[in-house]
Amino acid sequence: MGALPLLLLSLVMLSNGDKLAAIVDRLHSPVDDLLIRATVDIVLHQYASFISKQLYLRWEDDTAELIDPILKRTAAHLTLLLESNTFQQLPPDDEALAAHQQRRVLNLFVVDDYGGFERVVPTLTSEQYDFSGLYTVLIVDPTERSLETAGAILRTLWALYIVNVVVLLGTPAGARLYTYFPYGEGYCEQALPVLWNVYEPRTGFVHPARELFPRKLRNFYNCPLVVATFPIYPFIIPRPEHPVREVDGIEGVVLRTLRQRLNFRQQLVLVEPAEWGTAGPRDQATGAAAYVSSIRHLRANLTIGYWATTLHRNRYMASSFAYYTSQMVLAVPPGIPYSSLELLRFPFADTIWVLLLVTLTVGLTALQTVRSRVDWLALVSVLFGGTVTRPPVRPAARTLLLSWLAVTLVLRSAYTGSMFRFLQAGRNHTAPDTVPAVLDAGYTLYMYRNYSFVFDAFPAVQRSTCLVTARQFRTVLVDALQQPGAPLSLLLPLETVTFFNRNFTRHGQLLRVGRDLVYVAKLAIYSQRSSPLIAPLDALLEMFVSSGLLNRWAAHYHQLQFVADPYRVRGQQPIVLTDMAGAFFILLAGLGVALVAFVGERALVCRGRSPA
């Protein structure tokens, strides 16, 4: 469908076909001919080379005599969308089609004078037009005050942040092309008309080397740009000596480098409370999003600080190139340490222990059945690697003994190997480390309010979370996350975990992370939806990423050696006596039973009885 020409003709044109034909047949004035040739040159050499191939052409009825010559020379190169001032709304049957049309990028407005342009302005909405596209305004009947007319048009378009615009006015000496540069030496954010080029009858444009739509935002000439942000470690770190003027951190370095390359003066606004807020139309936006969500209520030119791109945010704001990928993880407390008996029992699963007891029971039953000389103590002694002092004589008993020796040899070897691997692994119970496991275990899931967007698609999870401030995190939650088995977890970027661990380890504290990722955030800079700043920012951000500069900056604050994974194998470590405390406990218990038995036997002997 996008490749087919889209032609919407005015109902007035259809009903007045004879009048239009008469207008087209008449000769054009020299000024009109110059305007037509200049317009065709712009369309063929500027518009036709653009990525978008659809030209939106709107004209006033009084300028219809210029439309047909322009169309004849350009229709073969672009898809056309035509509209006149008397036909500004699609028929009811085509409203669904209009909702799915692409935004208008290449635009040509043909008007009589400034009054005609004023009738175009109400239709310029960011939902229908791409304000970063190309705009040409053709004035057919300019007055003697053409410079003032061009200035008024350019100021109106700058109010909408439309920068790539030229105004074309005809004079007998040539067609004049005006534009503006919003930033320059000695002024900031002003739409001062500049005579950028002239189209003459014989030579065409007198400055062919000049781009008709030059890049105007490569240099801001030290003009101020307001940046809304707030502390979010290690991405935005306010400097203690100049907290409202300079910031460090991963994105602080990005912002500082952008400032140096684009030559703008940075004015920081620290948002209070420190949160992103919710993007929305006009007065419905909150937090930092309210600073850039609306042109009419603009308080900042851009905002930076762990802005993850989401569909909801992109609906109301414009995002730059996603320059950094951050992983969000769960910080979990250590599990409850294994007890001494658990360390002794866990190398074998419960099923193995049950089978071992069944085997012992069967062995004891077999001994009674065959009436062997081997008693039950010998059976247990062989299990633990002992010897049989009185070997059995009968063939059946010897066969059972040999089978039991083979079984115990395998069991002891397997137990020793499993015990060694078990002691080399984690020595704590596994704590819930995924969001479903945390909620199923009844743990409390904490997070900064800034991160609640992660669960926008999961309202049930969002209702089960508890929002905390940065102060609560540092004063309460960090200590709570050190307690084994504490019923809580905290959602954090992995970069925040490594950054804080670098300092926490000096005080004997550590943030541990779960094994699974919760969310992958693509970070970008946000501005108002029609902001002209996005294009120059994108060019530099792509260069930072492709050159590896951004990863190098991030490495100063994010170092993976400070990640504490409670499930990572600890490597080769010697087994200490505390690991074998369970075995010593069983030994003491056995010695205690033996002592009781010995005392009992001695008491029977003293009474003149022999023990059974």
C-alpha positions, 0 to 999 in steps of 0.5 A: 500500500505504501508504494501506491500513489495516494491522491486526494483531490479537492471536491471544489476542484472536481466541481470546477474542472472547467475553471481549473483548465482555463487557469492552467491554459493561461500563460504564467508570469515570469515571477510565477515561472521562477517560483515553479522552477525553484520549487521543482528544483527543491523537490527533485534535488532535496525531497526525492533523495529523502528516505520518505518518498511521499510528498504532501502538497497543500495549496490555496485555491487562488494559487491553483495555476502553479500546481499543475506545472509542479506536479507534471515535473515531480509526480514521477519521482514521489508519491503525492498526497494533495489537499487544498484549503477547502478540503481539510478532512477526509470523508467518514469512510476514510477516517480509519485510513487516515489513522494508519497513514504515516506522518507527513515528512516532506511538505510543500505549502503553496499560499497566497500570503501570510494570511493563507499560511495562518490557515495552514498553522492550525493543522500542524500537529505532531500526530499528523506531521513529522516536525523533523521533516522538510518544509517549503512554504511558497508565497505566490503574491508577496508584498513589498514587506517580503522580509517581514512576511518570511520572518513571521512565517519562520517564527511561527514554525520555530514556535513548533520547533520546525527547523528544516524549513525554507520560505520561497518568495518571487521577485522579478530579479529572482526567487528568494529563499529564506531560512533561519538558524535558531542559534548563532553568535550573540543570540539564542532560540530566535528565528531571524530570517536569513536570505540563504539563496536566490534562484535566477532565471539563467543560472538557477540557485546562485549558491549551488554549493549551499545545502538548501536545508543545512544542519542548523544544530551542530553548534549551539554557540554556548546557548543554554539548554535546560536538563532535567535530571535527578541522582540515580547511582551510578548513572547520574551522580551530583558533584558535592562541590557543584551539585546543581551545575555538574554531574558525574556517572555513566550518563553524566559523562555522556551529558558532559561530552555532548555539551562539549561537542555541541557547544551548549551551556548546561543548566541542570534542574534537579527534579524533586521528588527524584523520580521519572514520573509518568509521561502524558499529555500536557498537565497530566505528566508528572515528575521529570516527564512533566518537564519535557512532555509538552511544548506549551508547558516546557520547563526543560529541553531534555531529560537524562537519567536511566530513562528506559525506552517504553511504548508509553513514554514514546507516545508522548515524548521523543527518545534519542538513540538507545545508547546503553543496555542495562540489566535489572536484577533482584538483590536478595539476602543470603539463605539461612546457613545449613546446620551441621547435620544438614551438611552431613545429610545433604550430599544424598537426597532423601530418597537415597537415605530411605533406600539405604535404610531399607537396604539395612533392614533387608540385610538385618532380616537376611542375617536372621533368616540365614542364622549367620555368625555375623551380627548386626553390628558387623553389618553396620561396621562394614557400611562405615568401612570397618572389618568383620572379625568373624567371617561367615562359614555358610556359602549363602552368608558369604555371598550376602557379605560380599554383596554388602561389601560391594554396595557399601564400597559404592555408597561410601565413594559416592557419599565422599564425592558428593560431600566434597562437591557439596562443601565446595558449593554454597553453604546456605539454603537457596533464597527465592531469586525470581519474581514469581518465586519471591511472591510465592514465598511471601517475600516483600518485593521492594523497588524505587518508584522509578522502576515500577514501569517494569511491571506496567504489563503485570498489574498483579505484580505491581500491586504486590510491590513496595516502593521505597526512597533512596534514603530508605534503601541506604539506611534500612534495606542494605542492612536487612539484605545482610540478614540470612533468610530475610523475607525481602528482595530489591529490584536494582540495575546491575550497575547499581549493585556493582557500584555500591558493592565497591564501597560496601565491601569496605564495611563488611556488607555485600549485595547479592543478586539472583541468577535470572535477569528481571528486565533489560532496559534500553537507555535513551535521552528524552525530550518533547515529542517534536524536539529538534535536538534529537537528530544532533544527539543521535548522531553523536550518541551513535558515534559514542557507541560504535567507537566503544567510548560509552563502554569505556566510560561505563567501566569506570563505574560498573565492574563485574568483579563486584557482583556477588552471586550466591550460586556461583561455585566458590572454586577450590577451597580446603575443607575446614573442621567446621564443615565436618561438625556433623560427623563429630556430633554423630561421633559424640552421640555414639560415644555417649550411647556406648558409655551408657551401655558400658555403665549399664553392663558394669552395673549388672556385673556388680549385681552378680548378673551377666549381661544378656 
